[in-house]
Amino acid sequence: MTSPSTAPAPHKGARWIEQWDPEDEVFWESEGKRVARRNLTFSVISEHIGFSVWSMFSVLALFMGPEFGIDPAGKFFLVAMASLVGAIMRVPYGFAVARFGGRNWTIFSAGLLLVPTTALMIVMEPGTSYTTFMVVAILTGVGGANFASSMTNINNFYPLRLKGWALGMNAGGGNIGVAVVQLMALLIIGIAGAGHPRALLSVYIPLILVATLLSARCMDNLGPVRNDTGAAKEAVKEGHTWIMSFLYIGTFGSFIGYSFAFGLVLQNQFGRTPLQAASLTFIGPLLGSLIRPVGGQLADKLGGAKVTLCNFGAMALASAVIVVASMQKSLPLFIGGFITLFVLTGVGNGSTYKMIPGIFRAKADAKGLAGEDAAVYARRLSGASMSLIGAVGALGGLGINLALRQSFLSVGSGTGAFVAFLIYYGLCFAVTWAVYLRRTAAQGQAATASEAKPQLSYAEV
């Protein structure tokens, strides 16, 4: 036990909770569940606005006609830069929760969204230089970083048995911000035309203010969650952190990359007008966001690795449909394949994130830890690894937009990029099976033969 002289001093302020044990069922039912759900609700609101700001440039690109002087490759590069910055910033954002408190950091990160939104309000007009647009696209990346701090924070509030559902709800509510901003763009283009991009931005500035105020009023900081540089170093050295990052590129990287690129592909490969493109782009992100909690729940019941394996197989098949549609220039088949792929990215997002705390709990069991010691180990390592996995996974958005940019420059369509995506999903399928499912039976036999030594099994991860 930690002696009173060495115990961390309690935080000052009414919004700090110094005792928190969600694995204690009595505490959870009497108090913990209510507090966790309140924090989840307002975490979703702020993360939702963050995703909308992060994907703002992919929507505004629909408003950027020939008078802006930016070709399709240039637009893909702008949204790619937003993806890159959002991915990189997820690392410090994820660790900021333990340093400053989940509530405090949510207030700051939500308020910071005013910077790119206000900047876009100023520069969004023909005649603005490409360099200026690039700088503002970089600023919008902070919206994508909100995901890491939000997921790390909510992970600390919930017991292991409910993490799949809670993380799925949190991420799905945030992800749906992509679809909502696209719906808003559709509404504005339909009413005012494509020449009024500032109308979209004027909607989001007051929403950011409201989200910031709600975070300050309704959320809490968890005192037991401390900055742990040791956990961060362990997470970096842990092979499973990088394996899960590889898989998360295939799920979340695909979701955000396709969300950013879908409208541009419809415009430049299938000749859709801004209104026609906007009327289709929101469907995929909307369904992918809504299905994410279902992916988490399926993983809670069936095991995240099993759900993830089946999901990557289905994603490869959907990608094959998209390749055929792209080659045959069949818009209905292309849209059907893409929407199916969006839904599958949502399921995979939920199942892969469920795997993370499960993997580290399995490692705790293999180390011979039990009870609170096992819970603390799993919480430390899963929280630290989530920041890294979320960051690397978001780089998939960068990769998808750069691949599509190169494909359009080389062959005038996205077919080459879609073939590459199909191959990647096949690799993810193979890695999931080889690492998390292939060894399960052998490990079970080893455990029967030698019960004295704890065995690491991912059957229920």
FIPAFI-525285 format. One record per atom (N, C-alpha, C, O): y, z, x; residue in three letters. Coordinates in steps of 0.2 Angstrom, whole numbers, plus 5000, padded with zeros to 4 digits. Last residue first. Layout:
YZXala...
END
This chain:
494048684946val494748674948val495048624943val495648614944val492748704944glu493148714938glu493848714940glu494348734936glu492148664956ala491848634950ala492348644944ala492348604939ala492348694969tyr492948664965tyr492748634958tyr493048604955tyr491948824979ser491748774974ser492348754970ser492748794968ser491448914993leu492048874990leu491848824985leu491548774988leu490549064992gln490548984993gln491148964990gln491348984984gln490249215002pro490549174996pro490649104997pro490749085003pro488649265007lys489249235009lys489549195003lys489249155000lys487549315000ala487949355004ala488649325006ala489149365006ala486749214995glu487249244990glu487649294994glu488149314991glu485949084999ser486349135003ser486849164999ser487449144999ser485449004989ala485049014995ala485349074999ala484949115002ala486448984980thr485849014978thr485449044984thr485149094984thr487448924988ala487548994986ala486949024983ala486849084984ala486848804990ala486948844996ala487048914994ala486848964997ala486848754977gln486248764980gln486248814986gln485848854987gln488248734976gly487948784971gly487248794974gly487048854973gly488548644985gln488748704987gln488448754982gln488348814984gln487948534980ala487648554986ala487848624987ala487548664990ala488748514968ala488048534968ala487748564974ala487348604974ala490048484974thr489948544970thr489148564969thr489048624970thr490348374982arg490048434985arg489848494981arg489548534983arg490948284973arg490348264976arg489948324979arg489348334979arg492248344969leu491648344964leu490948334968leu490448354966leu493248344978tyr493248404973tyr492648404969tyr492548444965tyr493048244988val493348304990val493148364985val492948414987val492548124981ala492248154988ala492448224989ala492048254992ala493348114969trp492648124969trp492348154976trp491948204975trp494648094975thr494448154970thr493748164970thr493548224970thr494447984983val494548044986val494448104981val494148154984val494147884973ala493647904978ala493747964981ala493348004983ala495347884966phe494747904962phe494147924967phe493847974966phe496247844976cys496247914973cys495647934969cys495447994970cys495747714977leu495747764983leu495747834980leu495447874983leu496147654965gly495447664967gly495247714973gly494747744973gly497447664966tyr497147714961tyr496347714962tyr496047764961tyr497747574976tyr497847644977tyr497547684972tyr497247744974tyr497347454969ile496947474975ile497047554977ile496647584978ile498347444960leu497647454958leu497247474963leu496847524962leu499547434968phe499447494964phe498747504962phe498447554962phe499247304973ala499247354978ala499147424974ala498847464976ala499447224961val498747224965val498747284969val498247324970val500747254959phe500347274954phe499547274957phe499247324956phe501347174969ala501447254969ala500947284965ala500647334966ala501047044966gly500747074972gly500847144972gly500347184974gly501747034953thr501047034953thr500747064960thr500247104959thr503147024950gly502847094953gly502047094954gly501847144955gly503946884957ser503646924952ser503346984955ser503346994961ser504346804968gly504746804962gly504446834956gly504646834950gly503746824980val503446774976val503746774969val503546734965val504646904988ser504146854991ser503946804986ser503846744988ser505546974980leu505846934986leu505346884988leu505546824990leu504547034972phe505046994969phe505346944974phe505446884973phe503947114982ser503547064978ser504047014975ser503846954975ser504947204986gln504747154991gln504347104987gln504347044989gln505147274974arg505747234977arg505447184982arg505647124982arg503947334973leu504147284968leu504747244970leu504747184969leu503947414984ala503447364983ala503647314978ala503547254979ala505047494980leu505147454986leu504547404986leu504747344988leu504547564969asn505147514968asn505247474974asn505447414974asn503447624974ile503347574969ile503947534968ile503847474968ile504047714984gly503547664986gly503447604980gly503447544982gly504847794976leu505147754981leu504647694982leu504847644983leu503747854968gly504347824965gly504647774970gly504847714968gly503047924978gly502747864975gly503247824971gly503147764971gly503848034981leu503947974985leu503547914983leu503747854985leu503348134973ala503948094970ala504048034975ala504447984973ala502348184981gly502148144975gly502748104973gly502648044971gly503148254990val502748194993val502548154987val502548094987val503648354981ala504048314985ala503748244987ala503948194987ala502548414976gly502948384971gly503448334975gly503648284973gly501948464988ile501548414984ile502048374979ile502048314978ile502948564991leu502748504996leu502448444992leu502548394993leu502948644980ser503548614983ser503448554987ser503748504986ser501648684980met501848644974met502548614976met502648554974met501348774991ser501148704991ser501448654985ser501548594986ser501948894986ala502248854992ala502048784992ala502448744994ala501148924975gly501848914974gly502148874980gly502648834979gly499948934981ser500048874976ser500748864975ser500948814974ser500049044990leu499948974992leu500048914987leu500248864989leu500449144981arg500849134987arg500749054989arg501149024990arg499349144971arg500049134969arg500549114975arg500949074974arg498249174979ala498249114976ala499049094973ala499249034974ala498549304984tyr498449244989tyr498549184985tyr498949134988tyr498649374972val499249364976val499149304981val499649274982val497349364967ala497949334963ala498549324967ala498849274967ala496649434977ala496549364976ala497049324972ala497249274974ala497249554975asp497249524981asp497149454981asp497549414984asp496849594962glu497549574963glu497649544970glu498049504971glu495249524963gly495749564959gly496449544961gly496549484961gly494649484979ala494549494972ala495149534969ala495549554973ala494049384993leu494649424990leu494449434982leu494049394980leu493249305000gly492949374998gly493549414995gly493349474994gly493549175002lys493749225008lys493549295006lys493549345010lys493249124990ala492849104996ala492949155002ala492549165006ala494349164982asp493649194981asp493149184987asp492749224989asp495349094988ala495349164988ala494649194987ala494449244991ala494948964985lys494948984992lys494949054993lys494649084997lys495048974971ala494448964974ala494348984981ala493849004983ala496448984971arg496049034968arg495349034971arg495049084973arg496748854976phe496948914980phe496648974977phe496449024981phe496348774965ile496048764972ile496148834976ile495748854980ile497148824954gly496448834954gly496048824961gly495648864963gly498448784958pro498248854958pro497548864958pro497248914960pro498048634957ile498348664963ile498248744963ile497948764968ile497548584945met497148594951met497348634956met497048674960met498648564937lys498248624935lys497748634941lys497548694943lys499148444942tyr499548514944tyr499148574942tyr499248624945tyr498148354938thr498248374945thr498648434946thr498448474951thr498348364924ser497748384927ser497748394934ser497448444937ser499648314922gly499448384919gly498848404923gly498848464925gly499648184927asn500148234930asn499848304928asn499948354932asn498648124920gly498448144927gly498948194930gly498848234934gly499348104908val498748144908val498548174915val498348234916val500348024913gly500448084910gly499848134910gly499948194911gly499647914917thr500047954922thr500148014919thr500148064923thr499147864904leu498747894909leu499047934915leu498847984917leu500347824898val499947874895val499547914900val499447974901val500647714907phe501147774907phe500747834904phe500847884906phe499547634905leu499647664911leu500147724911leu499947774914leu499847594891thr499247634893thr499347664900thr499047724900thr501047524894ile501047584890ile500447624891ile500547684892ile500547414902phe500947464905phe501047524901phe501047584904phe499647344893gly499447374899gly499847434902gly499647484904gly500647314883gly500147354882gly499747384888gly499647444887gly501447224891ile501747294888ile501247334886ile501247394888ile500547124895phe500847164900phe501147234897phe501047284900phe500247074882leu499747104886leu500047154892leu499747204893leu501547024878pro501147074874pro500647114878pro500547174878pro501746934889leu502246994888leu501847044884leu501847104886leu500946844901ser500846864894ser501246934893ser501046984895ser500846774913lys501446784910lys501446804902lys501746774898lys499646784920gln499646734914gln500346734911gln500446694906gln500046874929met499846804932met499846754926met500046704927met500246984921ser500746964925ser500646894928ser501046844928ser498947004915ala499546984911ala500146964915ala500446914913ala498247044927val498046984923val498646954919val498846894918val498947154930val498847104935val498747034931val499046984933val498647234919ile499347214921ile499347164925ile499747114925ile497247254920val497547224914val498247194916val498447134914val497247334932ala496947264932ala497147224926ala497247164926ala497847444927ser498247404932ser497947334932ser498247284933ser496847494919ala497447474916ala497847434921ala498247384918ala495847524929leu495747474924leu496347444920leu496447384919leu496547624936ala496347564939ala496247504934ala496447454935ala496647724926met497247694928met497047624932met497447584932met495247754924ala495647724919ala496247684921ala496447634919ala495047824936gly494647764935gly495047724929gly495047664930gly495947924935phe496147874940phe495647814939phe495947754940phe495347994925asn495947964923asn496147914929asn496447864927asn494148044930cys494147994925cys494747964924cys494747904922cys494748134940leu494348074942leu494248024936leu494347964938leu495448224932thr495848184936thr495448124938thr495648064939thr494448284925val494948254921val495248204926val495348144924val493748344936lys493448304932lys493948254928lys493848194927lys494848434941ala494548374945ala494148324941ala494248264942ala495048524931gly495548474933gly495348414937gly495548364936gly494048564918gly494148564925gly494548514927gly494448454925gly494048584904leu493548544907leu493448544915leu493048524918leu495148664901lys494448674897lys493948644901lys493348664902lys496148634909asp496048704908asp495348714905asp494948764907asp496248494907ala496048524913ala495848604913ala495348624916ala496648494894leu496048464895leu495748494902leu495148514903leu497948544896gln497448584892gln496748564893gln496348604893gln498548444904gly498448514907gly497948554903gly497548594906gly498548344896gly498148334902gly498048404905gly497548414907gly499448394886val498748384884val498248374890val497748404891val500648394893pro500348454891pro499548444889pro499148494890pro500748244894arg500648284900arg500348354898arg499848374901arg501048174882ile500348184884ile500248234889ile499648254890ile502448164883leu502148204878leu501448214879leu501248264877leu502648074894ser502848144894ser502548184889ser502348244890ser502047954890gly501847994896gly502048064897gly501648104899gly502847924879leu502147944878leu501847974884leu501448024883leu504047904886leu504047954880leu503347974879leu503148034879leu503847804895pro503947874898pro503947924892pro503747984893pro503447694885gly503047724890gly503147794893gly502747834893gly504647684878ile504047694875ile503547734880ile503247784878ile505847644884phe505747714883phe505047734880phe504847794881phe505847504885thr505747544891thr505547614890thr505247654894thr506147434874leu505447434876leu505347494881leu504847524882leu507447414872ser507047434866ser506347444868ser505947464863ser507947374884ala508047444882ala507647464876ala507447524876ala507547234883ala507247284888ala507347354886ala506847394887ala508447194873gln507747194872gln507347234877gln506847264875gln509747224879leu509547264873leu508747254872leu508447304870leu509647144891pro509747214891pro509547254885pro509147304885pro508347024888thr509047044888thr509047114889thr508547154888thr506946964898arg507247004892arg507947014893arg508247024899arg506246884907gly506846864905gly507146894899gly507446874894gly505146934914phe505046904908phe505646884904phe505646864898phe505646974927gln505046934926gln504946904920gln504646844919gln506847034924asn506846984929asn506246944929asn506246894932asn506747124913gln507247084913gln507147024918gln507346964916gln505547194916leu505547154910leu506147104910leu506047044907leu505947254928val505347204928val505447164922val505347094922val506847344923leu507047284928leu506547234928leu506747174929leu506147424915gly506647384912gly506847324917gly506947274914gly505247484925phe504947444920phe505547404917phe505347344916phe505747574935ala505647494937ala505547454931ala505647394931ala505747704932phe506347674935phe506347594935phe506847564934phe504447714927ser505047734923ser505647704925ser506047674921ser503747694939tyr503747644933tyr504247654928tyr504547604925tyr504047804946gly504247744949gly504247684943gly504647644943gly503647914938ile504347904939ile504547834942ile505047804940ile502247884937phe502647894931phe503347884933phe503647844929phe501847874951ser501747814946ser502247824940ser502547774938ser502048004955gly502447944958gly502447884954gly502847844954gly501148064947phe501848074945phe502248024949phe502747994946phe499947994952thr500048014945thr500848014944thr501147974940thr499947964965gly499647914961gly499747934953gly499747884949gly500448074971ile500848004972ile500547954967ile500947924963ile499448154969tyr500048164965tyr500448104966tyr500848094961tyr498548124979leu498348114972leu498948114968leu499048074963leu499248164990phe499048094990phe498848084982phe499048024980phe499348304987ser500048264988ser499848184987ser500148154983ser498048344989met498348344982met499048304982met499248274977met497948325003ile497548284998ile497848284991ile497848234988ile498948415007trp499048345008trp498548305004trp498748245002trp498348535003thr499048525001thr499148445002thr499548414997thr497148545009his497148525002his497848514999his497948474994his497448585022gly497248515021gly497248495013gly497448435012gly498748685027glu498148675022glu498048605021glu498448575018glu499848685034lys499248675038lys498648665033lys498148645036lys500748705023val500848645028val500248635031val500048575032val500348835019ala500348775015ala500348715019ala499948665017ala500748915030glu500048905028glu499948845024glu499448815025glu502148905029lys501748875035lys501048865034lys500748825036lys502348965017ala502548895018ala502148865024ala501948805023ala501849095019ala501549055014ala501648985015ala501248935015ala502849135028gly502149135030gly501749085026gly501349045028gly503949145021thr503949085026thr503249085028thr503049025030thr504349185006asp503749195011asp503649135015asp503349095014asp505349274996asn505349215001asn504849235006asn504849285009asn504549344982arg504949344988arg504849284992arg504349244992arg504349404967val504349334970val504849334976val505449324975val504649524961pro504049514965pro504049454969pro503649444974pro505849484953gly505949524959gly505349514963gly505349514969gly506249344944leu505649394945leu505749424952leu505749384957leu507649324933asn507349324940asn506749364940asn506749424938asn507749244917asp507649294921asp507449274928asp507249224929asp508849164904met508349164909met508349234913met508749264913met509949164896cys509349174893cys508749184898cys508249194896cys511249134901arg511149184896arg510449204895arg510349264893arg511049034911ala511349104913ala511249154908ala511149214909ala510548934903ser510148964909ser510449034911ser510049074912ser511648904895leu510948934892leu510548964897leu510249014896leu512548854904leu512648914901leu512048944898leu511949004898leu511848734908thr512048784913thr512148854910thr511948904912thr511748664896ala511148684899ala511248744904ala510848784905ala513148644893val512748684889val512048714892val511948764891val513448554904leu513748614903leu513348664899leu513348724900leu512548444901ile512448484907ile512848554907ile512548604909ile513148404889leu512448434889leu512348474895leu511948524895leu514448354893pro514348414889pro513648444889pro513648504889pro513848244901ile514248294904ile514248354900ile514148414903ile513148154893tyr512848194897tyr513248254900tyr512948304902tyr514048074886val513648114882val513348164886val513248224884val514647994896ser515048044892ser514648094887ser514848144886ser513747904899leu513847964904leu514248014900leu514148074902leu513747814889leu513147854890leu513247914895leu513047974893leu515047764890ala514847794884ala514247844885ala514147894882ala515047694902arg515247754902arg515147794896arg515147854896arg514547564899pro514047614902pro514347684902pro513947734902pro514847444890his515147514889his514647564892his514447614889his514247324888gly514847324892gly515247394892gly515747404895gly513247294880ala513047314887ala513647324891ala513647344897ala513647374864gly513547324868gly513447344876gly513547404877gly513747474854ala514447454858ala514347394862ala514847364865ala512447474848ile513147484844ile513747464848ile514147424845ile511547444858gly511447414851gly512147424847gly512247374843gly511947524869ile511947444869ile511947414862ile512247364861ile511747644863ile512347624865ile512447554866ile512947524863ile510347654861leu510747664855leu511447634857leu511847604853leu509847634874leu509647584868leu510147584863leu510447534860leu510247744880ala510547684882ala510447624877ala510847584875ala509547844873met510247844872met510547774874met511047754871met508247804878leu508447794870leu509147794869leu509447754865leu508447834891gln508347764889gln508447754882gln508747704880gln508547974890val509147934892val509047864891val509547824890val507248004885val507848014880val508447974883val508747944879val506347964895ala506347924889ala506947934885ala507247894882ala506748064904val506747994906val506847954900val507247904899val506448184898gly507148164899gly507248094901gly507748064900gly505148204899ile505348164893ile506148154893ile506348114890ile504948284910asn504848214911asn505148174905asn505348114906asn505148414904gly505648384909gly505648304909gly506048274909gly504148424896gly504748434893gly505348404898gly505848374895gly503148414906gly503148364900gly503848364897gly504148314896gly503348524914ala503448464917ala503448404911ala503948364912ala503048624904asn503648624908asn503848554911asn504348534910asn501748594899met502348594895met503048594898met503448554896met501048604911gly501048544908gly501648534903gly502048484902gly501248734914leu501548684919leu501548614915leu502048584917leu500548794903ala501248804904ala501548754909ala502148734907ala499248734904trp499648724898trp500348734900trp500748694898trp498848784917gly498848714915gly499248694909gly499648644909gly499048924916lys499448884920lys499448804918lys499948774918lys498149014909leu498648974905leu499148924909leu499548894907leu497449074919arg497049044913arg497549004909arg497248954905arg498349134927leu497949074929leu497649034924leu497648974923leu499849184919pro499249194922pro498849134923pro498949074920pro501649134923tyr501049134919tyr500349154922tyr500349144928tyr502749144932phe502749184925phe502049184922phe501949234918phe502549054942asn502549134944asn502549174937asn502349234937asn502748934937asn502048954939asn502049024940asn501449054939asn504048934935ile503648944929ile502948964931ile502648994928ile504548904948asn504748964944asn504248984939asn504049034938asn503948784951thr503848844955thr503948904952thr503548954952thr504548704942met503848714942met503648774946met503248814943met505948714946ser505748734939ser504948744939ser504748794936ser505948664959ser506148734957ser505948754951ser505648814950ser505548534956ala505148574960ala505348654959ala504848694959ala506448474947phe505748484945phe505348534949phe505048574947phe507648464953asn507548514949asn506848524947asn506648584945asn507548344960ala507448404964ala507348464959ala506948504961ala508148244952gly507448244953gly507148304956gly506548334955gly509448274953gly509148284947gly508448284947gly508048324944gly509848234966val509748304964val509448324958val509148374957val509948094965gly509348124967gly509248194966gly508648224965gly511248054963thr510848064957thr510148094959thr509848124954thr511748034976leu511848094973leu511448114966leu511348164965leu511247904978ile510947954982ile511148024978ile510648074978ile512047834969ala511347834968ala510947894972ala510547924969ala513247854976val513147884970val512447884968val512147934965val512947764987val513147844988val513047874982val512747934982val512747644981met512247674984met512347754985met511947794985met514047614975phe513447624971phe512847664974phe512547704971phe514647604988thr514847654983thr514347674978thr514147724977thr514047484992thr514047544996thr514147604992thr513847654992thr514447394983tyr513747414983tyr513647474987tyr513247514985tyr516047424975ser515647404981ser514947424980ser514747484977ser516647374959thr516447434964thr515947404969thr515547364968thr516647264952gly517147274957gly517047324962gly517247334967gly516347344936pro516347284940pro516847294946pro517347314944pro515947514935glu516347464933glu516247404938glu516147414944glu515847674938met515347624934met515747564931met515947574925met516547774944val516347704948val516047654944val516047594946val516647884936ile517247854939ile517147784942ile517547744941ile515447914931met515947904926met516547864929met516847824926met514747944943leu514647884939leu515147864934leu515247804933leu515348074945ala515548014950ala515347944947ala515647894948ala514848144935thr515548134935thr515748074940thr516148034938thr513548144939thr513748114932thr514448104932thr514648044930thr513448204952pro513348134951pro513548104944pro513748044944pro514048334947val514348294953val514148224952val514548184952val513348394937leu513948374935leu514248324941leu514648284939leu512248454943leu512148384940leu512848354938leu512848294937leu512548584946leu512648534951leu512548464948leu512848414951leu512148654935gly512848644936gly512948584941gly513448554940gly510748664938ala510948634932ala511748614933ala511948554931ala510748734950ser510548664950ser510748624944ser510848564944ser511348864946phe511648824951phe511448744951phe511848704951phe510348904936ile511048894935ile511448854940ile511848804938ile509248904944thr509248854938thr509948844936thr510148794935thr509449004953trp509448944955trp509448884950trp509748834951trp509449114944asn510049104948asn510049034950asn510548994950asn508149114939arg508749104935arg509349084938arg509649034936arg507349134951gly507249074947gly507849064942gly508149004941gly508149174967gly507949194960gly507849134955gly508349094956gly508349144980phe508949164976phe508749184969phe509149214965phe507049134986arg507649154990arg508149184985arg508449234987arg506149084977ala506049144980ala506649174984ala506649234984ala506848964974val506749004969val506549074972val506849124969val506948884986ala507548914984ala507348974978ala507749014978ala505748804987phe505848874991phe506448914989phe506448974990phe506148694980gly505548734978gly505548804981gly505348854978gly507248644986tyr507348674979tyr506748714978tyr506848764974tyr506748594998pro507148654998pro507248684991pro507348744991pro505848494992val505648544997val506048604997val505848664995val506648404984arg506148454981arg505948504986arg505748564983arg507348314992met507648384990met507248424986met507348484985met506448214993ile506648254999ile506948314997ile506748375000ile506448154980ala505848184983ala506048234989ala505748284989ala507748124978gly507448174973gly506848204976gly506748254975gly507848024988val508248084988val507948144984val507948194986val507047924983leu506947954989leu507248024990leu506948074992leu507547884970ser506847914971ser506747954977ser506548014977ser508747834974ala508747894970ala508047924970ala508047994970ala508247724981met508547774985met508647844981met508647894983met507747654971ala507247674976ala507547734980ala507247784981ala508847614964val508447664961val507947694966val507647744965val509347524974leu509747574972leu509247634968leu509347694970leu508247424975phe508447464981phe508847534979phe508747584981phe508347364963phe507747404964phe507847444970phe507647504970phe509647304965lys509547354959lys508847394961lys508947454960lys509347214975gly509847264976gly509747314971gly509847374973gly508447124968ala508147164974ala508647224975ala508447274977ala509247064958pro508647114956pro508447154962pro508347214961pro510947074964asp510347044962asp509847094961asp509847154962asp512647104959ile512047144962ile511347104960ile511247104954ile513847084953gly513647044959gly513047084963gly513047074969gly514347114941phe514347164946phe514147144952phe514247174958phe514247004933glu514947024935glu514947074940glu515447084944glu512947004928pro513146964934pro513846984937pro513946974943pro512747174923gly512647104922gly512947064928gly513047104934gly512247324921met512547294926met512347214926met511847194929met511547394911phe512147374910phe512547334915phe513047304914phe510347414918leu510347374912leu511047344910leu511047294907leu510647514926ala510547444929ala510547394924ala510647334925ala510747624919leu511347594920leu511247524923leu511647484922leu509347664921val509647644914val510247604915val510347554912val509247694934ser508747644932ser509047614925ser508847564923ser510247794935phe510347724938phe509847674935phe510047614935phe509547904929met510147874926met510347804928met510447754925met508547984933ser508347914931ser508947874928ser508947814925ser509248104935trp508848064941trp508747994939trp508747954943trp509748134923val510248114928val509848074933val510148024936val508448164916ser508948114914ser509448084919ser509548024919ser508048264924phe507648204924phe508048144922phe508048094924phe508948364921gly508948344927gly508548274928gly508748234932gly508748384907ile509348354909ile509348324916ile509548274918ile507448444909his507548384905his508148354907his508148294908his507748564916glu507348514919glu507448444916glu507448394919glu508448634906ser508848614912ser508448554916ser508748514918ser507348644896ile508048614894ile508448594901ile508648534901ile506348714903val506248644901val506948604899val507048554901val506948834904ser506848794910ser506748724909ser506948684912ser506948884892phe507648864895phe507548824901phe507948794904phe505548894889thr505948854885thr506648834888thr506748774888thr505148984900leu504848914899leu505348874895leu505448814897leu505849104896asn506049074902asn505748994902asn506148954905asn505049124884arg505849124884arg506049084890arg506449034890arg503749144889arg503949084884arg504749074884arg504949014883arg503949264896ala503749194900ala503949134895ala504149084898ala504249354887val504749344892val504549274895val505049234897val503049354879arg503749344876arg504249324881arg504549274880arg502049384888lys502049324885lys502749304882lys502949244883lys502349524893gly502449464897gly502449394894gly502849354896gly502149614882glu502849604885glu502849534888glu503349494887glu500849634877ser501349674875ser502049654877ser502549664873ser500049534884glu500149534877glu500749574874glu501049554869glu500249574897trp500449504895trp500549504888trp501049474885trp499849704898phe500549684900phe500749624897phe501249614894phe498449674895val498849724891val499649714892val499949704887val498049594905glu498049564899glu498449614894glu498849584889glu498749554920asp498549614916asp498649594909asp499149584907asp499249434925glu498549434925glu498249504921glu497749504919glu500649454926pro500349414920pro499649424920pro499349404914pro501549564931asp500849554932asp500549524926asp500249554922asp503049634938trp502749574934trp502049564936trp501949544942trp504449724940gln503749724939gln503449674935gln503749664929gln505849684940glu505549704946glu504749714946glu504449714951glu506849554935ile506249594933ile505849614939ile505649574943ile508549544933trp508049544938trp507449584935trp507549644932trp509749544925arg509249494924arg508749484929arg508349434930arg510649644929ala510149654923ala509649604922ala509149614918ala510749694946gly510849654941gly510349654935gly509849674936gly509949694962lys510549724958lys510649664952lys510549604953lys508249724967his508849684966his509349714961his509149754957his507549854977pro507649814971pro508249774970pro508749794973pro507049824994ala507449854989ala507549814983ala507549754983ala505349824998pro505949784997pro506349824992pro506149844987pro504649965007ala504649925001ala505349885000ala505849915002ala504750055017thr504649985019thr504649935013thr504749875014thr504750175012ser505250155017ser505250085018ser505750055021ser503750185003pro504350175000pro504850155005pro505350125003pro502350075009ser502750135009ser503450135006ser503650075007ser501249975002thr501849975005thr502150045004thr502250064998thr499450005004met500050005000met500650005004met500650025010met
END
